[in-house]
Amino acid sequence: MSQWIKTKLGEIVILNYGKALKAQDRNAGSIPVYSSGGLTGWHNKALINEQGIIIGRKGTVGKAYLTYGPFWCIDTAYYILPNPSKYDFVFLFYLLKTLGLEELNEDSAVPGLNRDTAYSQEILLPSLPEQKAIASVLSSLDDKIDLLHRQNKTLESMAETLFRQWFILDSTGVSVSIDQIIDFNPKRTLIKSQDATYLDMAGLSTVIFRANGYYRRPFSSGTKFTKRDTLLARIDPTHVIWTQA
């Protein structure tokens, strides 16, 4: 592993200013238009005819976006172009995301990133071969994360379709009200001040169907539950568990 060189961002990159392009002035096309908030629309003409990194200048300060083809960067953002003799382009994108540029707001009214302030940020730069290796690993991880997100979306869509098919669209089913199949708060007696196992809402998880934080106290209020009951929080119904014991 070679030695990493300590330098400043302004020594290796140029933050170019974007150019205004109002929504009403855009024509239908395949060229992505980027603002400080990321992809904001499409146009039929590119401002830059190569790949670039877009960095929020006004509004959403310091956020970095990577595009691999021709694009238009409007005037609320900077853009950086490739310079293969100084840095690997994808490595630079990931490096920029670690610099905390989002915290360098210098305008109290409208958030803004001053170019000289960005240039003054110290960075550590490995050799070009190491930059390429690091970029390859990080890109691979991002691809896997993106794949998992898409798989989750597909599974959610499948689950929704199945639910609708089974419980809504299936004409053989019988429509009933929920209180016909579920007994809400069944009446169960518990003697006042009797020592009992207690569970408050904080013990109900939104992630797993298991409760935590059982403890014992004298009974004063609440509802008695038993094995295999389903508990649903009244204040926040996203908290739900199925009691196994």
C-alpha positions as CSV (number, residue, x, y, z in Angstrom):
1,M,0.0,0.0,0.0
2,S,1.4,3.4,-1.0
3,Q,1.5,6.4,1.2
4,W,-1.6,8.6,1.1
5,I,-0.9,12.2,0.3
6,K,-2.4,15.0,2.4
7,T,-3.6,17.9,0.2
8,K,-6.6,20.2,-0.2
9,L,-9.6,19.7,-2.4
10,G,-8.9,22.8,-4.4
11,E,-5.5,21.3,-5.4
12,I,-7.1,18.6,-7.4
13,V,-10.6,19.7,-8.5
14,I,-12.4,22.6,-10.1
15,L,-15.9,23.4,-9.0
16,N,-17.6,24.8,-12.1
17,Y,-20.8,26.8,-11.8
18,G,-23.9,25.5,-13.4
19,K,-26.2,27.4,-15.7
20,A,-29.8,28.4,-15.2
21,L,-32.5,26.4,-17.0
22,K,-36.0,27.1,-15.9
23,A,-38.6,24.3,-16.0
24,Q,-40.6,26.2,-18.7
25,D,-37.5,26.5,-20.9
26,R,-36.8,22.7,-21.0
27,N,-37.8,20.5,-23.9
28,A,-38.7,16.9,-23.7
29,G,-35.5,14.8,-24.0
30,S,-33.2,12.2,-22.4
31,I,-30.6,14.6,-20.9
32,P,-30.9,14.7,-17.0
33,V,-31.1,18.1,-15.4
34,Y,-29.5,18.4,-12.0
35,S,-30.0,21.0,-9.2
36,S,-28.6,21.1,-5.7
37,G,-31.4,18.6,-4.8
38,G,-30.4,16.1,-7.4
39,L,-32.2,15.0,-10.6
40,T,-34.9,17.7,-11.2
41,G,-36.0,17.0,-14.8
42,W,-35.0,16.3,-18.4
43,H,-34.0,18.3,-21.4
44,N,-33.1,17.7,-25.0
45,K,-29.7,19.5,-24.8
46,A,-26.7,19.0,-22.6
47,L,-24.7,21.7,-20.9
48,I,-21.8,19.1,-20.4
49,N,-21.2,16.3,-22.9
50,E,-19.4,13.9,-20.5
51,Q,-19.8,12.4,-17.1
52,G,-19.7,14.6,-14.0
53,I,-20.2,15.0,-10.3
54,I,-22.8,17.5,-9.2
55,I,-22.5,19.2,-5.8
56,G,-25.2,21.3,-4.2
57,R,-24.3,25.0,-3.9
58,K,-27.6,26.6,-2.9
59,G,-30.4,25.0,-0.9
60,T,-29.3,21.4,-0.5
61,V,-25.7,22.2,0.3
62,G,-22.8,19.8,-0.3
63,K,-24.8,16.8,-1.5
64,A,-23.0,14.9,-4.2
65,Y,-24.5,13.2,-7.3
66,L,-22.8,11.1,-9.9
67,T,-23.9,11.0,-13.6
68,Y,-22.2,8.8,-16.2
69,G,-23.2,10.7,-19.3
70,P,-24.1,14.1,-20.8
71,F,-26.1,16.3,-18.4
72,W,-27.2,19.8,-17.5
73,C,-26.3,21.3,-14.1
74,I,-28.3,24.4,-13.2
75,D,-27.0,27.4,-11.2
76,T,-27.8,26.1,-7.8
77,A,-25.0,23.5,-8.0
78,Y,-21.4,23.1,-8.9
79,Y,-20.1,20.4,-11.2
80,I,-16.8,18.6,-11.4
81,L,-15.4,17.0,-14.6
82,P,-13.0,14.0,-14.9
83,N,-9.3,14.5,-14.6
84,P,-7.7,11.0,-14.9
85,S,-4.2,12.3,-14.2
86,K,-5.2,13.5,-10.7
87,Y,-8.0,11.2,-9.5
88,D,-10.2,8.3,-10.2
89,F,-13.6,9.8,-10.9
90,V,-15.7,7.3,-8.9
91,F,-13.2,7.4,-6.0
92,L,-13.6,11.2,-5.9
93,F,-17.3,10.9,-5.7
94,Y,-17.1,8.7,-2.6
95,L,-14.4,10.9,-1.1
96,L,-16.6,14.0,-1.5
97,K,-19.4,12.2,0.4
98,T,-17.0,11.9,3.4
99,L,-16.0,15.5,3.7
100,G,-19.1,16.9,5.5
101,L,-19.7,19.5,2.8
102,E,-23.3,19.6,4.0
103,E,-22.2,21.3,7.2
104,L,-20.3,24.2,5.4
105,N,-23.3,26.5,5.1
106,E,-22.3,30.1,5.0
107,D,-25.6,31.8,4.3
108,S,-28.1,32.2,7.1
109,A,-31.0,33.1,4.8
110,V,-30.5,30.5,2.0
111,P,-28.1,27.6,2.7
112,G,-25.0,28.1,0.5
113,L,-21.6,26.4,-0.1
114,N,-18.8,28.9,-0.7
115,R,-16.4,27.6,-3.4
116,D,-13.2,28.8,-1.5
117,T,-14.4,27.1,1.7
118,A,-14.9,23.8,-0.2
119,Y,-11.5,24.2,-1.8
120,S,-9.8,24.6,1.6
121,Q,-11.0,21.2,2.9
122,E,-8.1,18.8,3.6
123,I,-8.2,15.4,2.0
124,L,-6.0,12.3,2.0
125,L,-5.3,11.0,-1.5
126,P,-4.0,7.5,-2.3
127,S,-2.2,6.5,-5.5
128,L,-4.4,6.1,-8.6
129,P,-4.3,2.3,-8.6
130,E,-5.5,2.3,-5.0
131,Q,-8.2,4.9,-5.8
132,K,-9.4,2.6,-8.6
133,A,-9.4,-0.5,-6.3
134,I,-11.3,1.4,-3.5
135,A,-13.8,2.8,-6.0
136,S,-14.4,-0.7,-7.4
137,V,-15.2,-2.2,-4.0
138,L,-17.5,0.7,-3.0
139,S,-19.3,0.6,-6.4
140,S,-19.9,-3.1,-6.0
141,L,-21.4,-2.6,-2.5
142,D,-23.6,0.2,-3.8
143,D,-24.8,-2.1,-6.7
144,K,-25.7,-4.8,-4.1
145,I,-27.5,-2.3,-1.9
146,D,-29.5,-1.1,-4.9
147,L,-30.3,-4.6,-5.9
148,L,-31.6,-5.4,-2.4
149,H,-33.8,-2.2,-2.4
150,R,-35.2,-3.3,-5.8
151,Q,-35.8,-6.8,-4.5
152,N,-37.6,-5.4,-1.4
153,K,-39.8,-3.3,-3.6
154,T,-40.6,-6.3,-5.8
155,L,-41.5,-8.4,-2.7
156,E,-43.6,-5.7,-1.3
157,S,-45.5,-5.4,-4.6
158,M,-46.0,-9.2,-4.7
159,A,-47.2,-9.3,-1.1
160,E,-49.7,-6.4,-1.8
161,T,-50.9,-8.2,-4.9
162,L,-51.4,-11.5,-3.1
163,F,-53.2,-9.8,-0.2
164,R,-55.6,-8.1,-2.6
165,Q,-56.2,-11.3,-4.5
166,W,-56.8,-13.4,-1.4
167,F,-58.7,-10.9,0.8
168,I,-60.2,-8.3,-1.5
169,L,-60.7,-9.6,-5.1
170,D,-61.5,-13.2,-4.4
171,S,-65.2,-13.4,-5.1
172,T,-65.5,-16.7,-3.1
173,G,-64.7,-15.0,0.2
174,V,-67.2,-13.7,2.6
175,S,-67.2,-10.1,3.7
176,V,-67.4,-9.7,7.5
177,S,-66.6,-6.9,10.0
178,I,-63.5,-7.3,12.0
179,D,-65.3,-7.6,15.3
180,Q,-67.0,-10.8,14.0
181,I,-63.7,-12.6,14.0
182,I,-61.6,-10.7,16.6
183,D,-62.5,-10.2,20.3
184,F,-61.1,-6.8,21.3
185,N,-60.3,-6.4,25.0
186,P,-62.1,-9.5,26.2
187,K,-63.3,-9.1,29.8
188,R,-60.9,-10.8,32.2
189,T,-60.8,-10.2,35.9
190,L,-57.7,-9.3,37.9
191,I,-57.9,-8.4,41.6
192,K,-56.9,-4.9,42.4
193,S,-53.4,-4.7,43.9
194,Q,-52.7,-8.3,43.0
195,D,-49.1,-8.9,41.9
196,A,-49.1,-9.4,38.1
197,T,-46.7,-9.4,35.2
198,Y,-46.9,-6.1,33.4
199,L,-45.9,-4.9,29.9
200,D,-46.1,-1.3,28.8
201,M,-46.2,0.1,25.2
202,A,-42.4,0.6,25.2
203,G,-42.0,-3.1,25.4
204,L,-43.8,-3.7,22.0
205,S,-41.5,-3.7,19.0
206,T,-42.2,-2.3,15.5
207,V,-39.6,-4.7,14.1
208,I,-40.0,-8.1,15.7
209,F,-43.0,-9.9,17.1
210,R,-41.5,-10.3,20.5
211,A,-42.0,-8.2,23.7
212,N,-39.2,-7.0,25.9
213,G,-39.3,-5.4,29.3
214,Y,-41.8,-7.6,31.2
215,Y,-41.8,-6.7,34.9
216,R,-44.0,-7.4,38.0
217,R,-46.1,-4.8,39.8
218,P,-49.4,-4.6,41.8
219,F,-52.3,-4.4,39.4
220,S,-54.1,-1.1,39.2
221,S,-55.2,-0.6,35.6
222,G,-54.9,-2.2,32.1
223,T,-56.1,-5.3,30.4
224,K,-55.2,-8.8,31.3
225,F,-53.7,-10.8,28.4
226,T,-52.9,-14.5,28.1
227,K,-50.8,-16.9,26.0
228,R,-51.3,-16.4,22.2
229,D,-53.1,-13.1,22.5
230,T,-52.1,-10.4,20.0
231,L,-51.2,-7.0,21.7
232,L,-51.8,-3.8,19.7
233,A,-50.7,-0.5,21.1
234,R,-53.6,2.0,21.2
235,I,-51.5,5.2,21.0
236,D,-49.2,3.9,18.3
237,P,-50.8,0.9,16.5
238,T,-47.5,0.1,14.6
239,H,-46.4,-1.5,17.9
240,V,-47.8,-5.0,17.8
241,I,-46.7,-8.4,19.1
242,W,-48.1,-11.9,19.4
243,T,-47.6,-13.3,22.9
244,Q,-46.2,-16.8,23.1
245,A,-46.2,-17.0,26.9
